Amino acid sequence: MISDESLVERTLAGDMSSFEELVERHRDLVLRVTRRIVGPSDAEDVTQDAFLRAFHRLRQFRGDSPFRAWLLRIAHNSALNSIARPRTEVETEESTADAIPDPTRMPADQLEVSERRERLALKLREVQPSHRTVLVLRDLEGLTYQEIADITETPLGSVKGRLFRARMELIEVLRRNTYDWELPA
């Protein structure tokens, strides 16, 4: 498999199919991250914006960190810009179920899991954007603290502090609906 860095070099040399390969490799990750930061209705647009920005800034990629971290930094900034933009139309929430339903589960169980995912996505949107970002990148995407620090361009200690506050904030949001999450009061 060709490395991301080699694909970047090939793209800069004029091989557009190499950038298409980069998009294919990282699209699902970027879409998951943006969906969890901005919500499902804007995730596609923010993802496309992130890849467009990455393409136009590809010469700025120095290779000090992995391409994935560099791309997620762009996606993070695109997501925060999207949140900051004033809304002009009414938005509707779409289904946020990422996974394909498990055929071994009963339909009622599948429906319950799907509904819980949707409620969790709505509750996650109530968490402050800078906290939501570190929560998504660490707890849902499994990135390291250092990768998150690189992506968000914040010191490592700040990432850890934000993650702690994000978890506390999410727990508080979920406690308001303990019947959904079975959390102790």
C-alpha positions in Angstrom: 0.0 0.0 0.0 1.3 3.4 -0.9 1.8 5.8 2.0 -0.2 9.0 2.4 2.9 11.0 2.0 3.7 9.4 -1.3 0.2 10.1 -2.5 0.6 13.7 -1.5 3.8 14.0 -3.5 2.1 12.4 -6.5 -0.8 14.8 -6.3 1.5 17.7 -6.1 3.2 16.4 -9.3 -0.2 16.5 -11.0 -1.6 13.0 -10.5 -5.2 13.7 -9.4 -6.0 10.1 -8.9 -3.6 10.1 -6.0 -5.7 12.7 -4.2 -8.8 10.7 -5.0 -7.1 7.8 -3.2 -6.4 10.0 -0.2 -10.1 11.0 -0.2 -11.2 7.4 -0.3 -8.9 6.4 2.5 -9.9 9.1 4.9 -13.5 10.1 3.9 -15.2 7.8 6.4 -13.1 9.1 9.3 -13.6 12.7 8.3 -17.3 12.2 7.8 -17.7 10.5 11.2 -15.8 13.3 13.0 -17.7 16.1 11.3 -21.0 14.4 11.8 -20.4 14.3 15.5 -19.3 17.9 15.7 -21.8 19.6 13.4 -24.6 17.1 13.2 -25.7 14.9 10.3 -27.4 17.6 8.3 -24.2 19.5 7.7 -21.6 16.8 7.9 -21.4 16.1 4.1 -20.9 19.8 3.3 -18.3 20.2 6.0 -16.5 17.0 4.9 -16.4 18.2 1.3 -15.2 21.6 2.4 -12.4 20.0 4.4 -11.2 18.0 1.5 -11.4 21.0 -0.8 -9.4 23.1 1.7 -6.9 20.2 2.0 -6.4 20.0 -1.7 -5.8 23.7 -2.0 -3.4 23.7 0.9 -1.6 20.5 0.0 1.7 22.3 -0.6 1.6 23.4 3.1 1.6 19.8 4.3 5.2 19.4 5.7 5.0 15.9 6.8 5.9 16.6 10.5 2.8 14.7 11.5 0.8 12.1 9.8 -1.4 13.2 6.9 -4.5 12.0 8.8 -3.7 14.4 11.7 -3.2 17.3 9.3 -6.4 16.5 7.5 -8.4 16.2 10.7 -7.1 19.6 11.8 -8.6 21.0 8.6 -11.8 19.1 9.2 -11.9 20.3 12.8 -11.5 24.0 11.7 -14.1 23.6 8.9 -16.6 22.1 11.5 -16.0 25.0 13.9 -16.4 27.5 11.1 -19.7 25.8 10.1 -21.0 26.0 13.7 -20.0 29.7 13.9 -21.9 30.6 10.6 -25.4 32.0 11.1 -28.1 29.6 10.0 -30.6 30.8 7.4 -32.9 27.8 7.1 -34.6 25.4 9.4 -32.5 22.3 9.8 -33.9 18.8 10.4 -32.1 16.0 12.1 -31.4 12.9 10.0 -30.7 9.4 11.3 -27.3 9.2 12.8 -27.0 5.4 12.9 -23.5 4.7 11.6 -23.7 0.9 11.8 -25.5 -1.6 9.6 -28.2 -3.3 11.6 -27.2 -6.6 13.1 -29.4 -9.3 11.4 -29.2 -11.5 14.5 -31.0 -8.9 16.7 -34.7 -8.7 17.0 -36.3 -5.7 15.2 -37.4 -4.1 18.5 -33.8 -4.3 19.7 -32.5 -2.8 16.5 -35.0 0.0 16.8 -34.0 0.7 20.4 -30.3 0.8 19.6 -31.0 3.1 16.7 -33.1 5.5 18.8 -30.4 5.6 21.5 -27.8 6.5 18.9 -30.0 9.3 17.7 -30.7 10.6 21.2 -27.0 10.4 22.0 -26.1 12.4 18.8 -28.6 15.1 19.9 -27.2 15.2 23.4 -23.7 15.4 22.1 -24.7 18.5 20.1 -25.5 20.2 23.5 -21.9 19.9 24.5 -19.8 23.0 23.9 -18.0 22.7 20.4 -14.4 22.8 21.7 -15.3 20.1 24.3 -17.3 18.1 21.7 -14.3 18.0 19.4 -11.9 16.4 21.9 -14.6 14.0 23.1 -15.3 12.8 19.6 -11.7 12.5 18.6 -10.7 10.7 21.8 -13.6 8.6 22.9 -15.3 7.9 19.6 -12.4 7.9 17.2 -9.7 6.6 19.6 -7.0 9.2 18.7 -4.2 9.8 21.1 -3.9 12.9 23.3 -0.9 14.0 21.2 -2.8 13.6 17.9 -5.7 15.6 19.3 -3.3 18.3 20.5 -1.9 18.5 16.9 -5.3 18.5 15.3 -6.8 21.2 17.5 -3.5 23.1 17.8 -3.7 23.2 21.6 -1.2 22.2 24.3 -1.4 18.6 25.5 -2.5 19.7 29.0 -5.4 21.7 27.5 -6.6 18.7 25.6 -6.7 16.6 28.8 -8.5 19.4 30.6 -11.0 19.8 27.8 -11.6 16.1 27.6 -12.3 16.0 31.4 -14.7 18.9 31.2 -16.3 17.5 28.0 -17.0 14.2 29.8 -18.5 16.0 32.8 -20.6 18.2 30.5 -21.9 15.2 28.6 -22.7 13.4 31.8 -24.6 16.4 33.0 -26.6 16.6 29.7 -27.4 12.9 30.0 -28.4 13.2 33.6 -31.2 15.5 32.5 -32.7 12.4 30.8 -31.8 9.6 33.2 -34.7 7.4 31.8 -32.7 7.3 28.5 -29.4 6.4 30.0 -30.0 4.7 33.3 -27.4 7.0 35.0 -27.6 7.5 38.8 -28.7 10.9 39.9 
